[in-house]
């Protein structure tokens, strides 16, 4: 499933075609939304926002389109009005003078009013968005110490969208690795320095992944690995997807994989150690 950085990048790409643009044509293949085909034709999309792993499209009609890609949904954009060749099921298509945008295979699609938006079950349950430019590490540190979060294993906590909106499987492994924190540890077991480092790393890795299109390794390391011939798919992460391979930092231990919260988490047993409580 796409994580926060991928959803935000998709939002940015769609916005370049749709934002502040009049819809010259609308095609809806999702029966529950059929009536909006004529309502939205000729309307203007005034804004698009990523929220956690969902995308919100705001129309000047007052309607708000909510879409969540889940596992199989995907947005595509084109500079022309030619429908892309795809085996996926088209749900809707928007056409403007700048190009077109297509949503495929998603099943979580709704049209909301402003009031319904504030009461939406998924959206109202989300914690702060990891890519919110106003989010500070101090806020993350405070959430880690909240009563409802402080005694939960970090590997599970970082998948809980009510804690922070946006992280998924690759981000949690990479964040915990760079912060030097074992995945089974709880926030209550971390000293002040580790808490601060984890909070800062959460922002650092999430924003890096957004800026680079999913690369979490530091720029110089990624550049060196590229020069050595390593493919993008294998050089983009420190530990995620690298079970059995030597750690990129210590070079001594192999990356391990364990299942926590029904998902695989990757870590280095040498770099991610349980430091004394005071650190």
C-alpha distance (Angstrom), angle and dihedral (degrees) to the residues before:
residue distance angle dihedral
X1 . . .
X2 3.82 . .
X3 3.80 113.0 .
X4 3.79 130.9 -142.2
X5 3.84 96.8 -77.8
X6 3.81 92.5 50.3
X7 3.81 92.6 47.8
X8 3.82 91.4 49.4
X9 3.81 92.1 48.8
X10 3.81 89.7 49.2
X11 3.80 88.9 49.7
X12 3.81 90.6 51.9
X13 3.80 91.2 49.9
X14 3.80 94.1 48.6
X15 3.80 91.0 45.8
X16 3.80 90.7 58.8
X17 3.81 88.1 62.6
X18 3.81 102.2 33.4
X19 3.80 113.0 23.7
X20 3.80 114.0 109.1
X21 3.78 88.6 -3.7
X22 3.79 129.2 128.6
X23 3.80 114.0 -123.3
X24 3.79 108.2 -122.8
X25 3.80 91.1 -177.7
X26 3.80 137.4 9.6
X27 3.80 126.5 -163.9
X28 3.80 119.2 -169.2
X29 3.80 121.4 -174.6
X30 3.82 95.3 168.0
X31 3.84 105.2 95.6
X32 3.84 97.8 -148.8
X33 3.82 88.6 60.8
X34 3.82 98.3 41.1
X35 3.82 94.7 114.4
X36 3.82 91.5 60.6
X37 3.80 93.6 64.3
X38 3.81 90.8 83.6
X39 3.81 95.2 31.5
X40 3.81 93.0 57.3
X41 3.81 97.7 40.2
X42 3.79 105.2 105.3
X43 3.80 93.3 13.9
X44 3.80 125.3 117.4
X45 3.79 127.0 -119.9
X46 3.79 102.7 -134.8
X47 3.80 100.3 -176.5
X48 3.80 146.2 -3.1
X49 3.79 124.2 -155.0
X50 3.77 135.0 -178.7
X51 3.78 113.8 -139.7
X52 3.78 114.4 -175.6
X53 3.80 102.8 -53.0
X54 3.81 95.0 -23.6
X55 3.80 131.4 89.8
X56 3.81 123.2 -140.9
X57 3.81 121.5 -159.3
X58 3.81 116.7 -166.0
X59 3.82 121.0 -154.3
X60 3.80 128.5 -163.6
X61 3.82 86.0 -122.0
X62 3.81 87.6 72.0
X63 3.81 92.5 -108.8
X64 3.79 120.3 131.0
X65 3.80 118.6 -155.6
X66 3.81 112.7 -147.8
X67 3.80 117.7 -162.9
X68 3.80 129.9 172.8
X69 3.80 115.8 -172.2
X70 3.82 95.1 -157.3
X71 3.82 108.0 176.7
X72 3.78 103.4 -32.2
X73 3.80 109.2 24.2
X74 3.79 118.7 109.3
X75 3.79 138.1 177.4
X76 3.81 120.1 -146.0
X77 3.81 128.1 -174.1
X78 3.79 131.6 -159.7
X79 3.81 134.5 -172.4
X80 3.81 88.3 -137.1
X81 3.80 133.8 47.9
X82 3.79 93.8 -110.6
X83 3.80 112.0 122.4
X84 3.84 110.7 -121.9
X85 3.78 118.6 -112.5
X86 3.81 105.5 -107.9
X87 3.79 141.1 150.5
X88 3.79 88.8 -145.0
X89 3.80 123.0 101.6
X90 3.80 113.0 -101.5
X91 3.81 112.9 -130.1
X92 3.80 101.5 176.2
X93 3.78 142.6 -18.1
X94 3.80 131.9 -155.6
X95 3.82 123.4 -160.3
X96 3.83 126.2 -162.5
X97 3.79 135.7 161.5
X98 3.81 87.9 -94.1
X99 3.81 96.1 54.3
X100 3.77 139.4 -82.2
X101 3.81 141.8 -68.7
X102 3.80 127.2 -152.6
X103 3.79 131.7 -165.2
X104 3.79 115.8 -154.0
X105 3.81 134.1 -168.6
X106 3.83 98.1 -13.2
X107 3.81 115.6 140.4
X108 3.80 100.5 -176.7
X109 3.82 100.2 79.7
X110 3.80 126.9 142.2
X111 3.79 141.2 160.1
X112 3.80 112.4 -134.8
X113 3.77 138.0 -173.2
X114 3.80 120.2 -135.2
X115 3.80 89.6 -99.7
X116 3.79 92.8 48.9
X117 3.80 89.8 48.9
X118 3.80 92.2 61.6
X119 3.81 90.7 48.6
X120 3.80 98.7 42.6
X121 3.80 110.1 134.4
X122 3.81 96.5 -133.7
X123 3.79 99.5 35.5
X124 3.80 95.1 45.7
X125 3.81 90.5 51.9
X126 3.81 94.9 56.3
X127 3.77 123.9 109.2
X128 3.81 123.1 -142.5
X129 3.80 113.5 -46.0
X130 3.81 112.5 -109.2
X131 3.80 90.4 -138.4
X132 3.78 96.4 48.6
X133 3.83 102.5 125.3
X134 3.81 89.4 -143.0
X135 3.81 94.3 55.2
X136 3.82 111.6 111.6
X137 3.80 129.9 -162.3
X138 3.82 89.4 -118.8
X139 3.80 89.2 63.6
X140 3.80 91.5 51.6
X141 3.80 90.9 48.1
X142 3.80 90.3 51.8
X143 3.81 91.6 50.2
X144 3.80 90.9 50.6
X145 3.80 88.1 58.3
X146 3.81 96.6 45.7
X147 3.79 113.9 119.2
X148 3.82 94.0 -115.4
X149 3.83 93.1 52.1
X150 3.80 108.9 28.5
X151 3.82 97.6 82.4
X152 3.78 98.8 45.0
X153 3.81 125.3 101.0
X154 3.78 109.1 -98.6
X155 3.80 94.5 -131.0
X156 3.78 89.9 59.4
X157 3.78 95.4 38.1
X158 3.80 93.7 57.1
X159 3.81 90.0 58.9
X160 3.80 91.8 52.9
X161 3.80 106.7 99.0
X162 3.80 91.2 -160.0
X163 3.82 87.4 66.0
X164 3.80 96.4 47.7
X165 3.78 126.2 -12.4
X166 3.78 116.6 -128.6
X167 3.82 110.9 27.8
X168 3.79 118.9 116.4
X169 3.76 137.3 166.0
X170 3.80 102.1 -54.2
X171 3.81 95.1 40.7
X172 3.80 94.7 51.8
X173 3.82 92.9 51.9
X174 3.80 92.4 46.9
X175 3.81 95.3 44.4
X176 3.80 93.6 50.0
X177 3.81 91.6 46.1
X178 3.80 96.1 50.7
X179 3.80 89.8 44.8
X180 3.83 89.6 51.3
X181 3.80 93.2 -126.6
X182 3.85 124.9 141.4
X183 3.82 111.0 -120.7
X184 3.82 94.8 -126.9
X185 3.80 94.0 54.5
X186 3.81 121.4 106.6
X187 3.82 126.1 -136.0
X188 3.80 89.5 -115.6
X189 3.81 88.7 61.6
X190 3.82 93.8 56.3
X191 3.77 124.3 94.5
X192 3.82 122.3 -133.5
X193 3.80 95.2 -92.2
X194 3.81 93.9 49.8
X195 3.80 91.3 46.6
X196 3.77 91.1 51.6
X197 3.79 92.2 46.5
X198 3.82 92.0 49.0
X199 3.80 91.9 49.8
X200 3.81 93.1 49.0
X201 3.80 92.4 44.2
X202 3.79 91.3 52.5
X203 3.79 90.0 61.1
X204 3.81 94.3 38.9
X205 3.81 97.3 52.9
X206 3.81 95.3 39.2
X207 3.80 92.6 51.2
X208 3.80 92.1 43.3
X209 3.81 90.2 53.0
X210 3.81 90.0 51.0
X211 3.80 94.3 48.2
X212 3.82 94.9 45.7
X213 3.79 101.0 38.4
X214 3.79 96.6 -106.6
X215 3.81 102.8 -30.8
X216 3.81 112.4 134.0
X217 3.80 100.3 173.5
X218 3.81 117.2 99.9
X219 3.81 113.9 -91.8
X220 3.82 98.2 -112.3
X221 3.81 92.6 47.8
X222 3.78 92.0 47.7
X223 3.80 90.3 49.1
X224 3.81 91.8 50.7
X225 3.80 92.6 48.2
X226 3.79 89.8 50.0
X227 3.80 90.9 51.1
X228 3.81 88.5 51.5
X229 3.79 89.5 57.3
X230 3.78 99.7 -104.8
X231 3.78 112.5 151.7
X232 3.79 120.4 -115.8
X233 3.79 92.5 -114.6
X234 3.79 92.0 59.0
X235 3.82 100.3 35.4
X236 3.79 98.2 48.7
X237 3.84 97.2 83.1
X238 3.81 138.5 46.5
X239 3.81 98.0 -143.0
X240 3.80 111.4 -14.6
X241 3.80 110.3 112.3
X242 3.83 92.0 1.1
X243 3.82 102.6 104.7
X244 3.80 111.7 157.9
X245 3.81 94.5 18.5
X246 3.79 125.3 109.6
X247 3.77 116.7 -91.2
X248 3.81 111.5 -100.1
X249 3.81 92.2 -136.2
X250 3.80 109.5 39.0
X251 3.80 96.2 24.1
X252 3.81 88.5 -155.9
X253 3.80 107.7 86.5
X254 3.76 131.7 49.2
X255 3.79 119.2 -117.8
X256 3.81 110.8 -104.7
X257 3.80 130.8 -150.1
X258 3.79 125.7 -148.8
X259 3.79 133.3 168.7
X260 3.79 116.1 -115.9
X261 3.81 123.6 165.5
X262 3.82 88.0 2.8
X263 3.83 91.9 -63.2
X264 3.79 132.8 97.3
X265 3.79 116.5 -105.2
X266 3.82 122.8 -169.7
X267 3.81 125.8 -149.4
X268 3.81 145.9 154.9
X269 3.84 112.7 -116.3
X270 3.82 90.5 -152.9
X271 3.80 100.2 46.9
X272 3.79 96.8 38.4
X273 3.78 105.0 57.7
X274 3.77 132.8 153.3
X275 3.79 102.0 -106.4
X276 3.80 122.1 -158.7
X277 3.81 113.7 -75.6
X278 3.77 93.7 -105.2
X279 3.82 95.7 61.2
